[in-house]
Amino acid sequence: MAKVGVLLLNLGGPERIQDVGPFLYNLFSDPEIIRLPNPALQKPLAWLISTLRAGKSQEAYRSIGGGSPLRRITEQQARELQSELRTRGIEATSYVAMRYWHPFTESAVADIKADGVEEVVVLPLYPHFSISTSGSSFRELQRLRQADSGFSRLPIRCIRSYYDDHGYVGAMAGLVAREIQACPEPSKAHVFFSAHGVPKSYVEEAGDPYQKEIEACAQLIMERLHSDLGFANPFTLAYQSRVGPVEWLRPYTDDALQDLGAAGIKDLVVVPISFVSEHIETLEEIDIEYREIATEAGIINFRRVPALDTTPAFINGLADLVQQAMAGPEVNLDQAAELPSKVKLYPQDKWAWGWNNSSEVWNGRLAMVGFSAFLLELLSGKGPLHALGLL
């Protein structure tokens, strides 16, 4: 049997307070976060933004214990998945490839080559495909394969998304059902899905399927809950973590919470639908910021569904996905990252802003709306404050 490498893709996050600044620098050095017409400006601007932003971001990480748990959880998921695959008779080794922090994608690829892996299954820890999560990681792997003849020869099978997979939907429904049943009147509890948002232009102009996949996923989870519990709960889907002056997918989580409070909702089961691991957007943004908004709006019982982490049903579902990928046709990186050919993802004939919607980009709520827009105005001389809608 071939030696299989299962490559888990994730964003990464600062593990210590002193990592926050370098993490932000890596994040904003990526032209898919901020696309500038002159590449020479990328790293100086990234240094400036990360320096300005580090203090406030450090405060957020201190509120959840001093750093992101994302690497620890992802590596636990990798170990559990590897163990499950080996119990099924598959000679698999799992590798973690983070986009902006350790262990970086290059490191994972080097380990795959050193271990003599004969084929690779790429598994994003993003159930729903988006340009700047799975898509960004797929494109990074494309660049590495183009530059490395040894890596490029390895057969590769990519799992693009799995928002409608039976195992994933079942694992999510199981966690949500526990919180519903803990409410005083389970059948009346309001289920509140909070997904990470993306700019509206990603969907409408670039053809990003993210919104459709999120909406379909929420509906599938509610149908599974109805089947398992015997009653249909009301539910809302909203989007969190927006940054910058552009319009993002609506409704926004903070607005939706206020509307539900005004409508008299008292029992709320909050589901972080697009996150499979605990990190700053669940532990700080939902558990602290949004809980406070909900309480002020009159919601009494705010029950947050935990992230999947290493839930056995989730790990089993991931193992099923790997097996299905191995049994099916080879799906290369070009196919996995494909978008509608009619669109131009990042136009270069004007200032183009590509905000990444990845987990932990909460740190990107930056002074860019003010200071960086002013800086870009000075650099371009074309008045981007007006173009961005700031004036």
DAPE-V69527 format. One record per pair of residues at least 12 apart in sequence whose ideal C-beta (glycine too) atoms are under 6 Angstrom apart, sorted by the first residue. I is the first residue (numbers start at 0). GAP is how many residues later the second one is. Records with the same first field share a line. If there is no record, write none. Layout:
I = GAP, GAP
//
This chain:
0 = 90
1 = 116, 117
2 = 88, 114, 115
3 = 88, 115
4 = 88, 90, 107, 112, 115
5 = 86, 88, 115, 117, 316
6 = 88, 90, 113, 115
7 = 70, 88, 115, 117
8 = 88, 115, 128
9 = 64, 88, 115
10 = 88, 347, 348, 349
11 = 86, 87, 88, 89
12 = 55, 57, 88, 347
13 = 53, 54
14 = 52, 56
15 = 51
16 = 41, 49
19 = 34, 37, 38
20 = 29, 33
22 = 78
23 = 26, 29, 339
24 = 21, 25
25 = 74
26 = 73
27 = 18, 21
28 = 14, 17
31 = 104, 322
32 = 323
34 = 311, 317, 319
48 = 317
51 = 315
52 = 313
56 = 306
59 = 224
62 = 221
63 = 219, 220
67 = 211
68 = 209
69 = 207, 209
72 = 204, 236
73 = 22
74 = 21
75 = 234
76 = 233
77 = 16, 18
79 = 230, 235
80 = 13, 234, 237
81 = 12
83 = 231, 235
84 = 234
94 = 13, 16, 17
98 = 38
104 = 35
108 = 35, 42
112 = 37
118 = 36
119 = 34, 36
120 = 36, 201, 204
121 = 36
122 = 36
124 = 151
126 = 35, 36, 41
127 = 33, 35, 82, 85, 86, 146
128 = 31, 32, 80
129 = 68, 78, 80, 227
130 = 71, 77
131 = 224, 225
132 = 225
134 = 202
137 = 195, 198, 199
138 = 198
140 = 192
141 = 191
154 = 175
155 = 176
156 = 168, 173, 174
157 = 173, 178
158 = 162, 166
159 = 176
161 = 159
162 = 50, 54
166 = 150, 153
167 = 149
168 = 51, 52, 55
170 = 137, 140, 142, 143, 146
171 = 49
172 = 48, 51, 52
173 = 139
174 = 130
175 = 95, 129
176 = 48, 51
178 = 90, 124, 126
179 = 89
182 = 84
186 = 44
188 = 44, 78, 80
189 = 44, 75, 78
190 = 42, 44, 78
191 = 44, 76, 78
192 = 25, 44, 78, 80
193 = 44, 46, 59, 78
194 = 19, 44, 78, 79
195 = 45, 78, 161
196 = 42, 44, 45, 51, 52
197 = 12, 51, 159
198 = 47, 49, 156
199 = 47, 49
205 = 137, 139
206 = 132, 133, 136
210 = 38
217 = 19
221 = 13
235 = 20
237 = 13, 15, 18
239 = 13
240 = 40, 121
242 = 112, 121, 122
243 = 111
244 = 124, 143, 144, 145
253 = 39
256 = 36, 37, 40
257 = 39
260 = 36, 37, 38
264 = 34
265 = 34
266 = 34
267 = 31, 34
268 = 34
269 = 34
270 = 34
271 = 35
274 = 32, 84
275 = 32
276 = 30, 32
277 = 29
278 = 80, 81
279 = 80, 82
280 = 78, 81
281 = 25
284 = 77
285 = 18
350 = 33
372 = 12, 15, 17
//
